[in-house]
Amino acid sequence: MSDTFRARLRRGDQLIGAVVTLASPDVADLLSRMGFDYLWLDVEHSAMGISQAQMLIQAAGGRCPCIVRVPENSEAWIKKALDTGCDGVMIPQIRSAAEARAAVAACLYPPAGQRGAGVSRAQGYGLSFSEYVARANADLAIIVQIEHTDAVDDIQGILATPGLTALLVGPYDLSGSMGLLGQVTHPRVIDAVERVRRAALAAGMPIGIYTDGADAARAAFDQGFALVALASDVAYLIDGARRALAGARTG
């Protein structure tokens, strides 16, 4: 299939996703029907495990691509995530070109990488093993997160990593690495994000960012970001409940 999530990302399509932190198949089922371009299943900053992420992918039913964010740049975690049959993997806290190369190697089958071959949902439990292995390297979206000053300093090396699909900036952890945790509008943090954005655009590398609302998402697209995460399931729940409660009490 030519129009995979990876193909759309590499083409430069503007893609809007939702971060899913609640390990509820109903949440993934519902959000997959809302028109999002992808769901970001967060195994790093939630109580969700790999088996639960797989259930959410199954609940999405192929209606919406699913990207799994693993807890760390680990071959074991990456392998487990890919075996769920996800459309891509997001690797946090990449700080150098060497770490980016290791992440890509863990994602790709030999000879391009060193991903292990096991029977799992990704290969139809063995029923479509050959077909999956033949296309997996070309179809998989490999996204690394830039969320530390070390990564900003080595951004050119990271961008030169063969096999990398996209970058995603993590402003909150990036601010923390500067001793400015949560101060994402601080001039130093904004400057670091801008350095990464300019470098990625100059290299023709799709770049993404987390946004907390529609205005921020539109601004990100205007700045050239192609991959936008539009808040999270918990944020939607809080916002909807807050507005409904306020309306009921003041109406």
SEVEX-324632 format. One line per field, with one value per residue (C-alpha): y, z, x. Coordinates in pm, 1 decimal, always signed. Each point is the difference from the previous one (the first is absolute). Layout:
yy <- Y,...
zz <- Z,...
xx <- X,...
END
This chain:
yy <- +0.0,+330.4,+227.2,-126.5,+230.0,+8.8,+91.5,+285.2,+125.6,-10.0,+173.4,+292.4,-39.5,+190.5,-272.7,+53.4,-266.8,-57.3,-123.7,-303.2,-62.2,-189.1,-374.1,-32.1,-162.9,+213.4,+318.7,-117.5,-122.0,+335.3,+217.6,-214.5,+105.1,+375.3,+75.2,+15.3,-86.9,-215.8,-106.6,+29.9,-283.3,+107.9,-285.4,+239.9,+240.7,-211.2,-324.2,-166.3,-311.3,-156.5,-254.4,+282.3,+205.0,-298.7,-17.4,+370.6,-58.4,-281.4,+227.0,+266.4,-264.9,+136.4,+321.1,+211.3,-61.1,-67.8,+109.0,-149.0,+210.7,-236.7,+80.5,+14.1,-56.0,-373.4,-278.6,-212.9,+271.6,+93.2,-363.2,-56.0,+315.3,-90.4,-349.1,+149.6,+90.5,+375.3,+235.6,+160.5,+41.7,+312.3,-14.0,+257.6,+176.2,-43.4,+209.2,-78.8,-131.6,-325.0,-49.1,+78.7,-261.0,-258.4,+75.4,-37.3,-323.9,-145.4,+85.1,-150.2,-360.2,-114.8,+85.7,+361.7,-49.6,-262.3,-42.0,-350.4,-212.1,-154.3,-118.0,+264.4,+206.0,+214.2,-303.8,-126.2,-246.2,-161.7,-13.3,+290.7,-17.7,+23.2,+280.7,+206.3,-43.5,+95.6,+340.2,+82.2,+203.2,+215.0,+53.1,+65.6,+356.8,+51.1,+319.3,+117.5,+262.2,+301.4,+100.2,+70.4,+268.4,-273.2,-89.7,+363.7,+22.4,-313.5,+71.1,-14.1,-343.7,-125.8,+133.9,-188.5,-336.5,-238.3,-151.1,+269.7,+111.0,+306.5,+196.2,+110.2,+278.9,-44.0,+355.0,-98.7,-239.0,+233.5,+280.7,-233.0,-77.5,+375.0,+32.0,+169.5,-282.7,+94.2,+342.4,-84.5,+366.0,+99.6,+162.2,-265.1,-282.8,+172.3,+56.9,-368.6,-113.4,+247.4,-135.7,-349.2,+117.3,+193.0,-285.0,-258.7,+211.8,+71.5,-374.3,-88.5,-201.1,+4.3,+142.2,-21.0,+158.4,-37.3,+275.1,+59.9,+150.8,+93.3,+342.2,-149.9,-277.3,+245.8,+210.3,-311.6,-82.2,+359.5,-41.5,-311.5,-274.4,-293.1,-231.2,+161.3,-168.2,+178.7,-50.1,-329.5,-212.7,+121.1,+364.5,-48.9,-155.0,+278.9,+273.8,-147.0,-64.9,+346.7,+177.4,-211.6,+57.5,+373.4,+29.7,-191.3,+210.9,+337.3,-70.9
zz <- +0.0,-110.3,+227.0,+333.4,+297.7,-74.7,-363.9,+100.3,+251.7,-248.9,-259.2,+235.7,+75.7,+306.2,+246.5,+323.0,+268.9,+349.5,+288.2,+167.8,+359.9,+129.7,-60.3,-104.6,-330.2,+0.8,+0.4,-296.8,-178.3,+46.7,-94.7,-306.5,-129.3,+51.7,-307.9,+153.1,-232.3,+265.2,+364.0,+219.7,+253.8,+290.5,+173.7,+141.7,+213.6,+91.0,+178.1,-337.0,-86.6,-335.6,+18.5,+72.4,-287.6,-226.2,+119.0,-82.2,-349.8,-42.7,+126.5,-255.0,-257.7,-279.8,-13.3,+123.5,-1.6,+344.0,+116.8,+319.7,+212.7,+183.8,+346.4,-111.3,-283.8,+59.0,-257.7,+218.2,+41.2,-368.1,-107.6,+227.8,-127.3,-365.1,+55.6,+92.0,-365.5,+54.5,-292.8,+160.1,+312.6,+186.5,+198.1,+278.5,+128.9,-303.6,+84.3,-276.6,-351.2,+147.4,+199.7,-307.4,-201.9,+273.5,+6.2,-375.8,+2.3,+260.9,-221.1,-329.7,-105.9,-130.5,-199.0,+59.1,+377.4,+271.8,+86.5,+116.3,-186.1,+217.3,-54.4,+128.2,-89.4,-239.4,-226.7,+42.6,+261.9,-275.4,-261.6,-197.3,+115.4,-341.4,-123.3,+314.1,+9.2,-367.8,+53.2,+366.9,-42.7,-272.4,+179.6,+356.7,+133.6,+227.1,+202.7,+252.4,+263.3,+41.8,+363.1,+140.4,-61.6,-98.7,-291.8,-104.3,-4.7,-219.2,-216.4,-329.2,+81.4,+103.9,-320.7,-205.1,+146.4,-283.5,+37.8,+228.4,-92.3,+216.6,+311.2,+274.8,+239.1,+367.7,+140.0,+361.5,+44.2,-209.7,+244.4,+287.9,-150.3,+13.3,+364.2,-109.2,+46.3,-133.2,-121.9,-364.6,-98.0,+147.5,-270.0,+38.9,-49.5,-296.9,-153.4,+38.9,-160.5,-280.6,-61.5,-37.4,-218.9,-239.9,-25.7,-69.4,-265.2,-168.4,-8.9,-133.1,+314.2,+124.2,+348.9,+263.0,+330.7,+281.2,+24.0,+265.0,-214.5,-344.9,-12.8,+83.2,-254.9,-278.1,+94.4,-14.0,-350.1,-106.8,+126.8,-211.3,+254.3,-180.1,+292.8,+270.1,+315.2,+105.4,+376.7,+161.2,+97.5,+360.1,-114.7,-209.5,+296.6,+237.6,-249.0,-84.5,+363.6,+108.0,-270.0,+60.9,+374.9,-34.4,-245.6,+225.3,+303.9,-172.9,-257.7
xx <- +0.0,+151.6,-203.2,+129.1,+41.2,+372.3,-65.3,-230.5,+254.4,+287.2,-220.5,-42.1,-370.5,-118.8,-96.6,-194.8,+1.4,-129.9,+211.8,-159.7,+100.7,-304.7,+34.9,-362.5,-95.0,-315.2,+211.5,+206.4,-312.9,-172.0,+298.5,+71.3,-344.0,+52.1,+208.2,+347.3,+286.7,+165.6,-17.4,+309.8,-14.7,+214.7,+179.5,+260.4,-204.6,-300.9,-81.3,-57.8,+200.3,+80.6,-282.6,-245.7,+140.5,-65.0,-360.0,-41.6,+138.5,-249.7,-277.6,+97.0,-81.2,+217.4,-204.4,+289.3,+377.7,+147.5,+345.7,+142.0,+232.8,+230.9,+139.5,+364.2,+243.4,+24.0,+11.6,-228.1,-264.8,+10.0,-32.2,-298.8,-171.2,+50.8,-133.3,-338.9,-51.5,+21.9,+58.2,+300.7,+204.7,+107.3,+322.4,+48.8,+310.2,+225.0,+306.6,+249.6,+46.8,+132.5,-319.3,-210.9,+189.8,-54.6,-373.3,-34.0,+200.4,-234.8,-299.2,+115.8,+34.0,+341.2,+197.5,-105.9,-22.3,-11.5,-366.9,-73.6,-253.7,-268.1,-354.0,-241.5,-303.5,+207.8,+46.1,-355.9,+126.0,+206.4,-276.7,+149.1,+360.9,+167.1,-223.5,+53.5,+377.4,+24.2,-163.3,+62.8,+319.1,-156.0,-333.5,+114.1,+11.3,+302.8,-31.4,+258.4,-62.2,+223.3,-44.5,+345.5,+261.5,+247.9,-228.0,-26.3,+378.4,+24.7,-303.9,+189.3,+136.9,-343.7,-155.0,+258.4,-107.1,-97.6,-346.2,-137.8,-353.4,-60.1,+91.9,-235.4,+93.9,-85.0,-6.6,-66.3,+291.6,+214.1,-77.1,+86.7,+341.2,+65.8,-100.4,-323.9,-249.0,-343.0,+109.8,-62.2,-39.9,+336.6,+219.2,+271.7,-249.6,-162.6,+343.0,+92.7,-326.3,+59.0,+350.5,-140.8,-289.8,+223.5,+250.6,-270.8,-170.8,+332.7,+74.0,-345.7,-75.7,-361.8,-22.5,-271.4,-93.0,-252.8,-261.6,-263.0,-274.0,-129.8,+168.3,+340.3,-53.6,-79.5,+302.6,+219.9,-120.2,+67.2,+357.4,+56.3,-67.0,-161.5,-76.5,-213.7,-124.8,-318.9,-24.9,-102.3,-295.8,+29.6,+14.0,-314.1,-177.9,+102.8,-88.7,-339.2,-89.7,+114.8,-201.9,-309.9,+16.2,+59.8,-289.6,-236.5,+85.6,-22.2,-268.5
END
